[in-house]
Amino acid sequence: MATTSWTRRSGDPDGGLRLFRVGSVPVLLAPSWWIGSIVVTALYTPMVGQLMPGIGTATALVLAASFALLLGLSVLAHELGHCVVALRYGLPVRRLRLFLLGGISEVSRSPAKPAQEGLIAAAGPAVSIVLALLFGATLAVVPAGGPIWLLLLETTLANAAVAVFNLLPGLPLDGGRMLRAAVWGLTGRRGTGTRTAVVGGGIVAGLLLLWALLRLVQGSSDRWLWLGVCVVTAWFVIAGARSELVTEMRRSWPEGVSLNDLVRPVLQLPAESPVADALAASAGRGVVLVRADGVAVGLLDEDAARKIAEQSPLTPAEAAAEPIRPETVLLDSEPTDEIAEQVRTTAAWQFLVVDEEGRPAGVLRRQDLRAAATGRRRT
């Protein structure tokens, strides 16, 4: 996930209303959060009336709305736990977003070590547990049976439920990330941990649906509510697990494939060469354009070169050069998984591969790595 700067204070069409920033991290409120809060308020209002007979409708509505607000703040605190630990490890956080089913902290770069993955994941449930204990402690000093006591009790139970649910061992839940970290640490392979946690996500989704069906068969008064909640939550878990698996496939190096299998030969041409000639020479190869003083100005961008050549084929190829940045240079001795991660997180379509002495050894194109990951042949 690339780091993004949000410039509009009123909102963001992709994420929602920007509330404030925590350091450099924008906190956004998605439109679906309002839907969720309205549903919580509508469902909780009659429940308050049942638990406290004689309470007025207006008071019950205020308590229900207060519970929805406290629940949102609790989820915010949960996600801030993830953000703080990620930032302490130097991992940029793109944004924190609250939405219908809770919240999400969008960390822009994957943790490099299993311990980092596990601690970042554990931070959220840890915050929820602390909040459950704090709200629970206030029950001892607030008169039992009153409206405030009931509000504190429900908030205590809600935070405990958020902690327990998120600790279930399946992606994309925090427990799934902790399971991935544990398997990763034991096997040394992040991909193995991801696949294990994805299976866990499938099991969690299946158990949710089974629970909903049991409530339906038993004829419980709230069976339709539970069916809706469980179906939506199971869909969220399955979709999130699938997304994690796809991301893992993109970030991991394809098994049975070496760097040499994917690197295209590299050709060095004078930067002042006609763009048409450079384009012709680039067939199946990467082209490094070098000035007369020996300084490389960049890699030939074939799409840009093609457009220029159609209008002015004698234009110097330097006009179609893509600058070589530090993040687009790969060392051929680096672990392949680290190379895959750098390619995945860098906004570029081709990368210069160099040897230990800094000499060009070839060019790796994003499309070639992606084709190898999906089993397609390079074109």
TORLUM-592934 format. One line per field, with one value per residue (C-alpha): chain; residue number from 1; z, y, x; residue in one letter. Coordinates in pm, 1 decimal. Example, Ala and Ser with C-alpha at 12.3 -4.5 7.8 and 13.67 -1.06 7.14 Angstrom:
REM TORLUM-592934
unit: [A/A]
pos: [1/2]
w: [780.0/714.0]
v: [-450.0/-106.0]
u: [1230.0/1367.0]
code: [A/S]
//
This chain:
REM TORLUM-592934
unit: [A/A/A/A/A/A/A/A/A/A/A/A/A/A/A/A/A/A/A/A/A/A/A/A/A/A/A/A/A/A/A/A/A/A/A/A/A/A/A/A/A/A/A/A/A/A/A/A/A/A/A/A/A/A/A/A/A/A/A/A/A/A/A/A/A/A/A/A/A/A/A/A/A/A/A/A/A/A/A/A/A/A/A/A/A/A/A/A/A/A/A/A/A/A/A/A/A/A/A/A/A/A/A/A/A/A/A/A/A/A/A/A/A/A/A/A/A/A/A/A/A/A/A/A/A/A/A/A/A/A/A/A/A/A/A/A/A/A/A/A/A/A/A/A/A/A/A/A/A/A/A/A/A/A/A/A/A/A/A/A/A/A/A/A/A/A/A/A/A/A/A/A/A/A/A/A/A/A/A/A/A/A/A/A/A/A/A/A/A/A/A/A/A/A/A/A/A/A/A/A/A/A/A/A/A/A/A/A/A/A/A/A/A/A/A/A/A/A/A/A/A/A/A/A/A/A/A/A/A/A/A/A/A/A/A/A/A/A/A/A/A/A/A/A/A/A/A/A/A/A/A/A/A/A/A/A/A/A/A/A/A/A/A/A/A/A/A/A/A/A/A/A/A/A/A/A/A/A/A/A/A/A/A/A/A/A/A/A/A/A/A/A/A/A/A/A/A/A/A/A/A/A/A/A/A/A/A/A/A/A/A/A/A/A/A/A/A/A/A/A/A/A/A/A/A/A/A/A/A/A/A/A/A/A/A/A/A/A/A/A/A/A/A/A/A/A/A/A/A/A/A/A/A/A/A/A/A/A/A/A/A/A/A/A/A/A/A/A/A/A/A/A/A/A/A/A/A/A/A]
pos: [1/2/3/4/5/6/7/8/9/10/11/12/13/14/15/16/17/18/19/20/21/22/23/24/25/26/27/28/29/30/31/32/33/34/35/36/37/38/39/40/41/42/43/44/45/46/47/48/49/50/51/52/53/54/55/56/57/58/59/60/61/62/63/64/65/66/67/68/69/70/71/72/73/74/75/76/77/78/79/80/81/82/83/84/85/86/87/88/89/90/91/92/93/94/95/96/97/98/99/100/101/102/103/104/105/106/107/108/109/110/111/112/113/114/115/116/117/118/119/120/121/122/123/124/125/126/127/128/129/130/131/132/133/134/135/136/137/138/139/140/141/142/143/144/145/146/147/148/149/150/151/152/153/154/155/156/157/158/159/160/161/162/163/164/165/166/167/168/169/170/171/172/173/174/175/176/177/178/179/180/181/182/183/184/185/186/187/188/189/190/191/192/193/194/195/196/197/198/199/200/201/202/203/204/205/206/207/208/209/210/211/212/213/214/215/216/217/218/219/220/221/222/223/224/225/226/227/228/229/230/231/232/233/234/235/236/237/238/239/240/241/242/243/244/245/246/247/248/249/250/251/252/253/254/255/256/257/258/259/260/261/262/263/264/265/266/267/268/269/270/271/272/273/274/275/276/277/278/279/280/281/282/283/284/285/286/287/288/289/290/291/292/293/294/295/296/297/298/299/300/301/302/303/304/305/306/307/308/309/310/311/312/313/314/315/316/317/318/319/320/321/322/323/324/325/326/327/328/329/330/331/332/333/334/335/336/337/338/339/340/341/342/343/344/345/346/347/348/349/350/351/352/353/354/355/356/357/358/359/360/361/362/363/364/365/366/367/368/369/370/371/372/373/374/375/376/377/378/379]
w: [0.0/-107.8/125.8/25.9/125.7/184.5/104.5/124.8/476.1/398.1/298.0/68.8/-182.9/-137.4/241.3/384.4/606.9/749.6/1123.1/1234.2/1215.4/1458.8/1371.1/995.5/987.8/874.1/1056.2/820.2/884.6/600.3/508.2/604.5/967.9/994.1/865.9/1124.6/1406.1/1306.8/1301.8/1644.6/1784.9/1635.9/1773.0/2113.4/2186.9/2239.1/2424.7/2675.6/2721.9/2796.7/3041.5/3216.8/3219.4/3264.9/3106.3/2855.9/2482.6/2459.4/2737.2/2576.9/2243.9/2405.8/2578.2/2253.1/2059.1/2338.1/2316.5/1939.1/1993.0/2265.7/2044.6/1761.8/1997.7/2126.7/1771.6/1705.8/2013.2/1895.5/1556.5/1711.3/1899.6/1565.6/1429.6/1724.1/1718.7/1338.4/1350.1/1628.4/1393.0/1121.2/909.1/747.2/799.7/504.9/699.8/972.9/857.0/1051.4/852.9/887.2/1032.2/1248.6/1143.9/954.3/983.8/639.0/696.9/382.1/410.4/532.3/852.8/786.0/1082.5/1237.4/1576.6/1427.3/1254.6/1576.6/1800.9/1559.8/1535.6/1911.5/1992.2/1886.1/2096.7/2385.8/2375.4/2363.5/2666.1/2859.4/2772.4/2882.3/3216.2/3262.6/3179.0/3392.4/3686.2/3671.2/3729.8/4088.1/4161.0/3964.5/4122.1/3980.0/3770.7/3651.4/3292.9/3323.9/3477.1/3188.2/2932.7/3098.5/3117.5/2748.0/2653.7/2869.8/2700.9/2355.3/2405.8/2539.2/2234.5/1996.4/2162.0/2154.2/1796.0/1666.4/1838.0/1633.6/1434.9/1080.3/835.4/804.3/1181.9/1423.1/1548.4/1192.3/1164.5/1494.8/1364.2/1044.7/1251.0/1460.6/1157.3/979.2/1277.4/1302.8/932.6/816.7/533.6/545.3/262.4/467.7/754.0/522.3/375.1/723.6/845.2/529.4/610.8/961.7/810.4/617.2/935.8/1122.3/843.0/842.7/1219.9/1196.3/937.3/1140.0/1448.8/1250.0/1115.8/1465.4/1589.0/1291.3/1359.1/1729.9/1643.8/1856.3/1862.8/1729.3/1469.2/1167.3/1321.5/1392.1/1043.3/885.5/1112.5/1065.7/687.7/649.6/889.1/719.4/382.9/526.6/662.8/338.4/122.1/352.5/360.0/-18.6/-48.7/187.7/-19.5/-344.0/-183.5/-55.4/-404.0/-538.0/-266.3/-256.5/-510.7/-736.8/-629.3/-866.4/-1042.2/-1005.1/-1057.6/-1367.5/-1516.4/-1514.8/-1568.4/-1924.7/-2081.4/-2050.5/-2332.5/-2283.2/-2550.1/-2580.4/-2451.4/-2774.4/-2989.4/-3206.3/-3012.9/-3304.6/-3298.7/-2920.1/-2947.6/-3210.8/-2996.8/-2691.4/-2821.9/-2533.8/-2351.7/-2108.1/-2233.3/-2010.6/-2165.9/-2086.2/-2149.8/-2298.0/-1949.2/-1849.4/-1628.0/-1675.4/-1735.2/-1701.8/-1849.7/-2182.6/-2135.9/-2437.2/-2431.3/-2419.2/-2685.7/-2914.8/-2893.9/-2956.4/-3243.8/-3422.3/-3434.7/-3440.2/-3477.6/-3465.6/-3122.6/-2871.2/-2673.1/-2352.1/-2401.7/-2331.0/-2033.7/-1707.6/-1421.9/-1221.5/-858.0/-555.4/-500.7/-862.1/-829.9/-721.0/-599.8/-758.9/-432.1/-228.9/-110.5/-377.7/-136.1/-52.3/-423.6/-474.8/-187.4/-325.8/-668.9/-515.8/-310.2/-563.6/-825.1/-1128.9/-1406.4/-1459.5/-1226.9/-1292.0/-1148.7/-1055.1/-920.4/-603.6/-785.0/-912.3/-1272.7/-1463.7/-1474.9/-1632.2/-1608.4/-1416.7/-1530.5/-1301.9/-1565.4/-1589.6/-1213.5/-1206.2/-1498.8/-1321.2/-1001.3/-1190.9/-1403.8/-1732.2/-1985.2/-2042.1/-2362.5]
v: [0.0/324.6/620.5/881.9/1247.4/1365.4/1730.3/1785.6/1857.1/1797.0/1435.3/1175.5/991.8/675.0/667.6/906.1/1211.8/1306.7/1367.1/1449.0/1327.2/1122.4/1236.7/1182.7/933.1/1065.0/921.7/878.4/803.5/601.4/664.3/305.9/384.0/598.8/312.1/78.7/328.5/385.6/9.9/-31.7/252.6/112.6/-236.4/-124.5/118.6/-148.1/-364.6/-83.5/-70.6/-443.3/-428.1/-117.6/-126.0/214.8/409.4/666.9/621.2/939.1/822.4/479.9/643.8/863.2/560.5/363.8/648.1/690.0/320.4/345.6/640.8/462.8/156.7/369.3/528.1/185.2/61.6/377.7/306.8/-54.1/60.8/326.3/44.2/-109.8/228.6/319.5/-9.8/-4.1/348.5/250.1/-12.7/248.1/115.5/397.9/392.2/521.0/592.2/469.2/416.9/342.9/169.6/-47.0/-357.1/-183.5/-26.3/-86.7/46.4/51.6/-14.3/76.9/-180.6/-538.7/-611.3/-754.4/-992.5/-1231.8/-1063.4/-727.8/-881.7/-1049.8/-745.4/-509.4/-752.6/-809.1/-437.0/-390.4/-671.2/-566.0/-216.9/-366.8/-585.6/-284.4/-87.3/-377.1/-385.6/-8.1/11.5/-297.6/-134.0/165.0/-69.6/-107.1/265.8/342.5/257.4/-75.0/-96.4/264.6/392.2/483.9/145.3/-28.8/181.2/97.8/-270.7/-290.6/-105.2/-344.0/-645.6/-487.6/-432.8/-784.8/-918.3/-711.7/-851.2/-1212.9/-1196.5/-1035.0/-1300.9/-1579.3/-1748.6/-1658.4/-1382.6/-1096.9/-1086.9/-994.1/-1351.8/-1464.2/-1225.4/-1357.1/-1713.0/-1613.8/-1460.7/-1777.4/-2010.0/-1767.1/-1768.0/-2148.3/-2224.8/-1915.9/-1875.9/-1598.6/-1759.0/-2075.4/-1863.9/-1679.2/-1997.9/-2143.7/-1830.3/-1819.6/-2171.3/-2045.1/-1762.7/-2016.2/-2213.2/-1897.1/-1804.0/-2156.6/-2153.5/-1817.9/-1954.3/-2273.4/-2066.6/-1864.8/-2183.8/-2331.3/-2019.2/-2048.0/-2414.8/-2348.3/-2079.6/-1810.1/-1476.8/-1301.2/-1568.5/-1341.4/-1073.3/-1326.0/-1470.7/-1129.8/-1039.0/-1374.4/-1380.5/-1029.2/-1103.2/-1435.9/-1259.9/-1000.0/-1272.9/-1474.0/-1165.5/-1045.9/-1387.1/-1409.3/-1061.2/-1156.9/-1466.0/-1267.2/-1008.1/-1282.3/-1432.1/-1092.5/-1022.4/-1368.5/-1489.0/-1764.4/-2109.8/-2285.5/-1961.5/-1786.4/-1420.0/-1510.0/-1675.6/-1342.4/-1081.6/-951.6/-881.7/-522.6/-309.5/21.9/286.8/648.4/880.8/1081.1/777.6/826.9/712.3/491.0/304.5/261.9/127.7/-124.5/-239.8/-286.2/-593.0/-841.8/-638.5/-352.6/-43.2/176.6/519.0/664.8/1018.0/1088.7/1146.5/790.7/889.7/677.0/900.1/619.5/315.7/342.3/370.3/177.7/326.6/681.1/596.5/454.8/770.5/995.7/780.8/808.6/1187.3/1238.9/922.6/1112.2/1264.0/1165.9/858.5/1052.5/1213.3/872.3/785.1/669.8/796.0/531.5/591.9/417.0/220.1/94.4/-60.6/-425.3/-606.5/-951.6/-1101.1/-992.2/-1259.0/-1306.8/-1247.1/-905.8/-831.0/-927.8/-703.3/-409.0/-455.3/-479.1/-161.1/59.1/259.7/150.4/-104.3/-194.3/-224.6/-220.6/-525.8/-470.3/-694.9/-643.4/-394.0/-189.2/-302.8/-351.0/-720.7/-697.4/-549.5/-698.4/-596.6/-607.5/-785.3/-1068.3/-1127.1/-1117.4/-1359.9/-1603.5/-1580.2/-1671.6/-1940.9/-1751.9/-1747.0/-1429.5/-1242.1]
u: [0.0/149.2/166.7/-91.3/-118.9/-476.2/-522.8/-898.6/-1024.8/-1392.4/-1352.2/-1210.2/-1428.3/-1228.3/-1217.4/-1477.3/-1478.4/-1140.6/-1180.7/-826.9/-468.7/-267.8/81.5/98.2/-189.9/-531.0/-832.8/-1128.5/-1493.9/-1645.5/-2011.6/-2093.0/-2001.0/-2311.1/-2522.5/-2372.5/-2425.6/-2787.6/-2847.0/-2682.9/-2893.2/-3215.1/-3149.4/-3024.4/-3309.3/-3580.5/-3327.1/-3278.6/-3655.1/-3661.6/-3371.4/-3503.6/-3885.3/-4040.4/-3758.2/-3875.8/-3826.7/-3617.6/-3383.8/-3351.8/-3266.7/-2999.6/-2844.1/-2847.3/-2683.3/-2425.5/-2343.9/-2295.3/-2059.9/-1861.2/-1837.7/-1695.3/-1442.8/-1344.8/-1281.2/-1078.8/-863.6/-820.0/-691.1/-469.0/-299.9/-201.2/-89.0/133.4/323.2/358.7/498.4/739.9/881.0/921.3/636.0/436.1/59.5/-140.0/-458.0/-692.2/-1048.4/-1366.8/-1640.4/-1951.0/-1786.4/-1528.5/-1200.9/-880.8/-526.1/-366.9/2.9/193.8/471.5/474.2/669.4/1012.6/1014.1/760.0/789.8/693.7/391.7/279.8/321.4/146.0/-145.2/-160.8/-166.8/-531.2/-683.8/-459.8/-614.0/-964.6/-887.0/-756.5/-1070.0/-1290.6/-1107.0/-1129.5/-1500.1/-1557.5/-1380.6/-1616.1/-1910.0/-1790.0/-1827.3/-2144.5/-2482.4/-2596.0/-2909.2/-2912.2/-2886.1/-2516.5/-2437.6/-2612.2/-2422.0/-2089.8/-2180.3/-2265.8/-1947.0/-1743.9/-1902.1/-1858.0/-1484.8/-1443.7/-1631.4/-1414.1/-1099.8/-1220.4/-1346.0/-1028.6/-817.5/-979.6/-697.2/-791.1/-703.7/-784.1/-844.8/-566.7/-555.1/-490.5/-197.0/-61.7/-98.8/83.8/364.0/395.4/409.3/640.5/875.6/873.0/914.7/1102.9/849.7/593.1/394.6/342.1/212.3/-25.7/-169.2/-218.2/-396.4/-612.0/-732.3/-804.2/-1011.2/-1216.7/-1280.0/-1384.7/-1626.7/-1769.6/-1823.3/-2002.3/-2242.9/-2292.1/-2376.7/-2631.1/-2793.5/-2815.7/-2994.5/-3227.6/-3308.3/-3361.2/-3615.0/-3449.3/-3627.9/-3317.8/-3237.3/-3280.9/-3061.2/-2787.0/-2821.8/-2768.5/-2476.9/-2303.2/-2348.5/-2205.8/-1918.2/-1839.1/-1832.2/-1593.9/-1362.9/-1362.4/-1302.8/-1025.6/-856.4/-867.9/-719.9/-436.9/-361.4/-351.7/-123.9/105.3/129.7/233.6/490.4/649.6/901.1/763.1/878.8/1117.9/1212.7/1548.4/1625.8/1827.6/1519.3/1332.7/1602.6/1620.3/1960.8/2071.0/2207.1/2385.8/2329.5/2439.0/2167.6/2187.3/2098.2/1787.9/1484.1/1374.3/1707.2/1693.3/1339.4/1442.7/1735.1/1513.9/1328.0/1339.6/1603.0/1637.1/1817.7/2033.5/2088.9/2431.3/2559.1/2901.4/3044.2/2947.4/2651.2/2338.8/2036.1/1783.1/1615.2/1439.0/1062.3/935.0/585.1/720.4/982.0/715.0/504.6/803.7/930.6/596.1/632.6/1007.7/1220.3/1549.7/1483.1/1756.1/1651.8/1719.0/1377.0/1220.0/1438.5/1282.8/1506.7/1692.2/1602.0/1756.0/1435.1/1436.4/1784.2/1799.9/2109.2/2132.2/2261.0/1956.3/1708.6/1444.8/1154.9/1303.3/1333.8/968.7/861.2/1058.4/902.4/554.2/586.1/768.6/580.8/782.4/740.6/1106.8/1406.2/1779.8/1956.3/2321.4/2596.3/2801.6/3026.0/2733.4/2760.0/2431.8/2340.5/1998.3/1650.6/1358.3/1012.6/712.3/504.1/758.2/754.7/374.9/352.7/587.7/380.0/63.1/226.5/205.9/485.3/680.6/606.9]
code: [M/A/T/T/S/W/T/R/R/S/G/D/P/D/G/G/L/R/L/F/R/V/G/S/V/P/V/L/L/A/P/S/W/W/I/G/S/I/V/V/T/A/L/Y/T/P/M/V/G/Q/L/M/P/G/I/G/T/A/T/A/L/V/L/A/A/S/F/A/L/L/L/G/L/S/V/L/A/H/E/L/G/H/C/V/V/A/L/R/Y/G/L/P/V/R/R/L/R/L/F/L/L/G/G/I/S/E/V/S/R/S/P/A/K/P/A/Q/E/G/L/I/A/A/A/G/P/A/V/S/I/V/L/A/L/L/F/G/A/T/L/A/V/V/P/A/G/G/P/I/W/L/L/L/L/E/T/T/L/A/N/A/A/V/A/V/F/N/L/L/P/G/L/P/L/D/G/G/R/M/L/R/A/A/V/W/G/L/T/G/R/R/G/T/G/T/R/T/A/V/V/G/G/G/I/V/A/G/L/L/L/L/W/A/L/L/R/L/V/Q/G/S/S/D/R/W/L/W/L/G/V/C/V/V/T/A/W/F/V/I/A/G/A/R/S/E/L/V/T/E/M/R/R/S/W/P/E/G/V/S/L/N/D/L/V/R/P/V/L/Q/L/P/A/E/S/P/V/A/D/A/L/A/A/S/A/G/R/G/V/V/L/V/R/A/D/G/V/A/V/G/L/L/D/E/D/A/A/R/K/I/A/E/Q/S/P/L/T/P/A/E/A/A/A/E/P/I/R/P/E/T/V/L/L/D/S/E/P/T/D/E/I/A/E/Q/V/R/T/T/A/A/W/Q/F/L/V/V/D/E/E/G/R/P/A/G/V/L/R/R/Q/D/L/R/A/A/A/T/G/R/R/R/T]
//
